[in-house]
Amino acid sequence: MVAEASVAASVAGTTAPATSCSEPPAFDLEAPLRGQFVDYLVACGFTRPEAACLFDHLDFEDASVREGDPDALVPAFDTCGIDVDRMAQIGGT
């Protein structure tokens, strides 16, 4: 729950829905964050199991994770079996 509150706090100023994956999503602070985060990643091209795994393994209390630092994100991607080829597929390259 602390991690969820941390992520929610980091995007609390966002009021409009994200129009692309390059924009932060608008989280409803009254609804469970996990489902919203997973839904956002699925909309970006991840499978539901990939998105759920990332939510479960990203350390949202780490500022580097919240800022999208690749070095901070790699361990979760490795744990979830999301390799460079899969990221390229998701990114549409």
Beta strands, then each sheet from edge to edge (+ up, - down):
end
